[in-house]
Each structure stands twice: as structure tokens, then as C-alpha cells.
Amino acid sequence: MEPRLGIYIHIPFCASKCGYCDFYSCAGAADRMADYQHALLEHIEESAGRIAPAYIDTVYFGGGTPSFYGAARLIELLDAVKATGRLLKRAEVTVEVNPDSVRLHDLRALHKAGFNRLSIGMQSANNDILKMIGRRHSFRQVEMAVQNARTAGFDNISLDLIYGLPSQTRSDWADTLAKALALRPEHISSYGLKLEEGTPMYALKDSPLIPSDDEQADMYLCMVEELRRYGYEQYEISNFSIPGYESRHNLKYWQLDDYMGFGPGAHSCIGRTRYSYVRDLDRYLAGVLHGEDMIDEYETVGDFERAAEYLMLGMRTVHGVSRAEYERLYRSDFSGIAQQLEAFIRSGWAVADGERWHFTPAGFLISNVLIGKLLEAQTDRKAEHNPWMKPQIEKQPRAKLPPSEAEAFRNTYLNNPILTGKDRDSSK
């Protein structure tokens, strides 16, 4: 089978910047859209030779706000991808839209052109919270966007949600989940609020308005249980779907498949080569149109680094990791990692499903720390075979799970079969 490739096209324009957003975007700047469109079309056309060895099976238009960019421009870009002659007929073609900037006639045009998946930025059902975080829409507009999408023929819709928002309570979050479920989307993505330095809302980082870590953990576990009750399977830390409607494009990132990005800030991974473009519209335009440097980062990933990525990304998903896969792909010893995973099982943070290991919802909550321990186990095993590495490795700080947090998880979550995955074991 010929290799498969995902295409990501970044649309950096939006009507206004949300208070929490750390993605590269340009608020307003509609006067730059024509130049940017010209550059994207040029870039896609000149990349046809690099695309040629593979078939394109996913295309994803992200932002920014692609719907603010306009349906006509999006369709022209998709036509440029089609012109490479490598886009499969059954490819997944996703576009992100905001409820305030998409209309029925746009959706009809997009669907007719070959877009078959929508990601709608709902975030919350509470209009007061939406205003507080800088969103331009109301929940009523979300309802209208979903209704119009169904009328236009879309049968694969994802809603994006955020928990841990300012002044958000558990009951408010439960109301958002209930209203999202009432819209019957095929997919739900839900992320905990993270306030990055440089964003307008960063000043609220230590504010009592922001739910505590414990409150956010409670919201997360409430969501996992509620979505599962309604038939949404968790397949990644923050992603849930009706079976068969997982995001095929996003799975490429987590499964180390190949993808090629276009636009400022876009990343690409082709084989062992990784590169990204500068997060600067002017420099990107100069790079495409005038041959100036627009590469931000470029690296060739070695076997050990690739094996580490396999652990980091694989353990973000319910598909998880396996000894046979790891040893076959990277020819490395898995035994130290397996020992650590077995310890996680005893603590209720992971489960073994056949020959694969993956985290439970409680484990997903502290996945950064747990993955750190797995990487340490991997590195320690490598040091056993390369003793000269040991002094340097011993100098590195070690990941440590706070005892109080460990005790809290054991006391609170390990007796809940839905959260630990024990119900799956008992059904075998």
C-alpha cells in the first residue's frame, strides 16, 4: 500500500483574539487575506513534488478562524490540493468554524466542494462566560450552526469545549455538557483551560475566578463518565467520539504518521524529518513569494527520540502502546517500561488491554507526570547498555508524583469502575 499523508492548512485570521488563545493568529487583518491566499496557493503548487509519493487521506483547515477567511477562499485551497492528483475520494476534509462567522449558504458551498467534517468552536453554553473569554457568539448561534450544518448535508460534526473557565462551576460545566449532547454531534473535543504567558487572560492565572486543579479534575472525570454514558468513547486524553467518527487527521499526530503543514506556525513530519514555519505572516509571505528563510525549526529524529515520541504520543490515546510494536519498530528493550506500566496498573492509573497498555481517565489527568516516569524508565534501560551515559542521566531531575496527589487519586477514584476501567476487565 502506498504511503498516506495528512495536509494541514493554517488560516491565521480571526475577527478578534480570544482571551485564552495562544495559537498564531492575526485579529482583523482582512486586507492581508488576498496576499496570503496567493502565497498558500503558490506553496501548495510548488509542494506537489514532495506530496507525490503519497496519497492524501486527510486535510485539515485550522486557525485562527477559517470560516472568517471565507468559503470561496477555502474551496480554492481545497481545489489546489485536489490539483496535486493525490487526494483520495474518501479523504476526511475538516474545517474549523465559529458560530458567528458561518452561514447556511457557506456550509452548502463547502459541503458541495468536498468538505465533509466540521469542527465548531462552542467552548461553553453559558453566554456570560463566553463574553468573559472574548468569544463573539452565543449558545443560540451554536445551535443554529449545527442545524445549518445538518441542513447542508454534514454528517460528521465535532464540538470544541473548554472546562476550567473563569467562574465556571461543576453544575455549569454539567449544563454545557448536557446542551452539547442535545445537539448530537459525532465528536467532542474538550480541553482544560491553560493560560499561557502573553495571552490577554494570563493576568487571571492566579485569580480565584479560575477553578482550582481539584475542581478541574472533577470536571474532567465528570465529563468522561457522562460522555461514555451517552455512547462517546474516549480515544485520546481530550477527544471523544461515536465509534467510527474519531478524527482521522488528529490520529496522525498521535500515531506518528506523516503530515505536511502550510502557513505560519504550521508543523510537518515526513518520515524522520520534522520542520515548522515561522509564526510570522510577513516572513511566511516573503519566504513563499521571494525565497527568503521561513523555517523556524528543522530536525532529523533519531531512533531513540522516535521511540520516546512513540511513548509520549501513544500514551495520550486509548490505543496505547505495546511491547511487540515498540521492540519491532525501535529495536529497544521494553522491560523497564513494562515494569513501570505494571506499577501504574497497581495504582489504578493504567490498564492492560490484551497486549497493549493505556491510561485510565484518572491516569490521563496526571499523564504528563506518568509519561515522564516512562521516559525515565526508557532512558535508564538505555544507560544499562551504554554505561558511559549513566553519570549524565543521573544528573537529570526525576519526575515525581506528589504523595498527596497520589493519595487523593487512590482514595477518590480507584473505587469507581467507570474511571479506572475495571468494568472492562470484568466484562471479558
N, C-alpha and C positions, 0 to 999 in steps of 0.2 A: 504494500500500500504506500502511495506517495505521501510525503510528509504534509502535515496540516499547519496552517498559520493563522493566527488571530491578528486583526488590524485594529488599532486604537487611534482615533482621531480626536484631538483635543480642541474644543471650542472655548477660547478663554474669555468670551464676552458674556456679560450679565447686566441686567438693568441696574442692580445695586448690589453691594457686597454684604453678605450676611455676617452678623457679628462674630460668628464662630469659625468662619471659613478660612482654611489655611491653604487651599488649592490655588494654583496660579490663575488669576482671572483679572480682567480689566472692566471695572464698572463703567457703564455707558460706552464710550469709545465707538459708537456706531459708525463714525466717519472712517474708522480703520478697517471695517469689515471687508470692503471691496479689495483692498490690498492683500489682506490676509487670505481671502478666498483664492486670489490669483496665486499666491505663494503655495498654498496647500495643493492646488491642482498641479502646479509645476512639480512639487515634491513627490506626489503620488506617481505622476507620469514618469519621472526620472528614476523612480524606485522599482519600476516594473521588472527590470532585470534581476534584482535581488529577490523579488517576490516569486519569480517564475518557477523556481524548483519546487514550490509547494502549492497546494490548493488552499484557498482561504475559506475557512468554515465558520468564522465569527468575525463580525465587525461591530465596534462599539464606539458611539459618539458620546463623549463625556465633556464635562466643563468645570467651571463656567455654567452657562445655561444654553445648551444647543437650541432649544425652542425659541430663545430670544434672537438667535442668529438668523432664523427664518427657514421655513420649509424648503423654499426654492434652492437656497444655497446647500442645504443638507442633501437634497436629492441630486444636485450637480456633483457633489463629492462622492456620493454612492455610485453614481454613473461612472466616475473616474476609476473607482475600484473595480467596477464591472469591466471597464475597458482593458484592464490587465489580462482579461481572459482566464482568470484563476478563481473567480468567486463561484463557489458551489451553489446550485439551485436551492438546496435546503439549508443554506447557511443561516445562522442566527444573526440578525441585524438589530442591534439595540440602539435606542436614542433616549437620552435623559431629557425630561421636560419638566417645567414648572407649571403649576396650575394656572398662574396668572398670565402666561405667555403662550398658551397653545389653544387653538380654536378647532372646531369640528372640520372646517374645510382644510386646515393644515394637516390634521390627522388622516383625513381621507387621502390627501395627496401623498403623504408619507407611506401609508399602507399600500397604495397602488404602486408606488415606486419600488417596493420590496422591503421596507422596514417592517419587521414582524414582532418586535418586542419593545415595550415602553417601560422606562423606569421613572416613576412620578415622585417628585420631591414633596411628600406630605409633611413629614417631620413631627407634627403634633395635630391633635384635633381641638386643642384649646386656642381660640383666637387671640386671647390676651398674651399667651406665651409666644405665639407666632410673631406678634408685633414686637415683643420684647427682644427677640433674637434677630430681628431685621428681615423676616420673611414678608413678602409682598402679597401673599394670598390668604384667604380664609379657608376654613374647612369646607364650606359650601362650594368653593371653587374646586377643591379636591374631588368632591362628589360629582361635580359637573364634568371634570376632566375624565374621570373613569367612565362615566356614562357616555360621553362623546367618543372615547376610545373604543368602547364596545360597539357603538353605532358605526364607527369607521371600519370595523372588522378585526380589531386587535383581540386575540385570544390568549395573549401572554403578557400580563401586566405585573410589574413589581412596584411596591410602595416602599419608599425610604422613610424610616422613623428614627428619632433620636430620643434616648432616655437620659435622665440626669440633668434636664434643662432647668434654668433658674425658676425657683418657686414651685417646681413640679413635685407633686406628692405621689404616693403609690396609687391612690384612688384615681388621680388624674391620669396617670400612666395606664391604669386598667381601662379607663374610659377611652383613651386613644386606641388601645389595642382592640377593644370591642368595636369601635367605629371603623377601624381599618378592616377587621374581619368581616364586617357587614358589607363591605364593598367587594368581597370575594376575589381578591387578587390571587394570581397563581404563585406569587413570590413576595416575600417580605424581607427587606434588609433593615437591620436595626443596630445602631451604634451608640455606645455611651459617649456623652459629651466629653471632648478633650479640648481644653483651652490652651492654644499654642501662643507663645510669645509673638507679639506683632499683630495679633488679631484684635479687633475692637473690644471684644468681650474678655480679653485677657485680664483686665483690671478686676474682674469678678472672681478670679481664680480662688481666692481665699474668703470669698463672701459667704455669709450664712444663707444667702439665697440659693447657693449651689448645693444640691443633695450630697450628703456625705458618701464616702466609699461604701459603707454598710448599706445605706439606702439605695445606692445604685446597684449593688449586688442583689438586693432584694427585688428590685425592678427587673433585673436581668433574669433571675430564676423564675419569677412570676411569668415573664414573657415566654420562656422556654416551655413551661408547663401548659400555659394557655394555648399557645400555637400548636403544640403537639396534640392537645385535646381536640382541636379542630382540623387535624389531618395534615399539618405542616411539619415536615420532617426537617430537623436541623442537620445541615450538611457541612456547615462551617461555623466558626465562632459566632458570627453575626448574621448568618444567612439561613433562611428557611423557605421551603417550597412544598407545594403539592408534588408528589413523586412524578418525575419526568420533566419538571419545569425548573430544574437547577440552572443557574446562569452558566452556560457553556463557556462564555468568554472568560468570566472571572475564574472558573475552574482551571483555565490555562495558567494563570498566575500561581495558583496553589499546587499544581501538578507539574510545574517546571516545563511546560510546553512552550513552543516558540510563539512569539508575538512581536509585531512591529508597530511602533508608535510614530505619529506625526503631530507636530505642533509644539509650542514652547512648553517645556517641562515634561514632555512625553518620554516614556521609557521603552526600550526594546530589549528583547532577549532572543538571540538567534544562535542555537547551539550553545557553545560555551562563551559566546561574546555578549557582553552587556554594555549598553550605552544609553545616554539620555541627552536631551537637548536643553539648552539654557532656558531658565524661567524668565524670559525677556522677549516681548513681542518684537521690538525693533531689531534686536540681534538675530532673532529667528528669521525675520523677513530678509535681513541683509545676508544671512547665511544661504538661504534658498535662492534668492534672486541675484546675489552678487558674489557668491562663493566665499564669503567670509566665514570665520570659525564660529560654529554654533553648537559644538559638542560641549556638554557640561562635564560628563563623566564617561569614561571608557575603560573597560577591563576585560581580561580573559580569565574565566573562572576555572581554577584547577579542580582536581578530583576531590581533595579534602574539603574545599569550600563548597563544592556542589553537594557533597554528602551532608554537610551541615545545613545547607538550604533545604535538602530533602526532609530533614528532621523538622526544621523550623516551619516550613510551609505545610508539610504533610500533617503535622500535629495540629494545625489550625482547622483541619477538616475531620469529619466523622469517618472518612475513608481511612485516615490514619497512616501508619507505617507498618512495614513487615520486615522480618529478618531476611527472608529469602530475596525480597526485592532489593534491600539495602546491600546485601552481600553480592548479589549478581551485578548490580549497576556500578557499585563503587569498590568492590573487592576489599572491603574493610571488615574488621571484626565487630560484630554487633553485640557481643555478650555483655559488655559493660552497660550498654544502653538498655538491654533487656532486663538486667538486674534493677536498674533504676525504674523502669516501667513497672516491674513487679512490685516495687516499693510503693509506687503511686497507686497501684490497684489496692494494696492493703490499706491505704489512706482514703480510698474512695474517689480519687482524682482521675483514674483511668480505668478502662475495661479492656479485656482481651476478647475480640470477636473473631473466632476462628484463628487464623494465623496473624491477624492484624491487631495492633493496639491503637486506641484513640482515647481522648479525654472525655470525661463526663461533663455535664454542664457546670458542676462545681469546679472541675479541673480547668475548664475553659476560662473561668473567672480569674484564675491566677496563672494563666498559661504562660505569660512572659517569664515568670519565675521558674515554672516547671520546665519549660523549654531550655532555660539557662542551665538547669541541672543536667538535662540530657546532653547538651553540648559539652558540658564539663566531663561527663562520662565518656563521650566520644574522644575528647582530647586526651583524657587520662589513658585511654586504651592505646591511642597512638603513641603516647610517651613510653609505654611499656615496650613497644617495638623499636623505639628510637630514643634510647636513654639520654642522649645529648640534649633532647628537648626539655627534659624534666625540670631543670632549675628555672628556666624561663616560665614554664607553665605554672610552677608553684608560686611565682610572684604575682600571678593574676588574681584579682579579687574573686571570691567564690559566691555564687548565688545562694541566698539563704532565705528560707521561708520563715517569716516571723512566727515564733511559737504561739503567740496569742491568736494569730490568724488561723494557724493550723488547728488550734483547739476549737475556735469558733466554727470552722467548717465541719469538724468531726461532730460537734455537739448539735449543730443546726441542720446539716444537710444529709448526713450519712444514713439516717433512718428513713429518708424519703426515697422510695424506689424509683420514682419518675426522674429524680435529679441524679441519682447515682448510676442508673442503667441496670439495676438489679432485676427489674421486671423483664428485661430482655433475656437475661440469663435463665430466669425461671421458666420462660416460655419455650426453651429448647427441649 
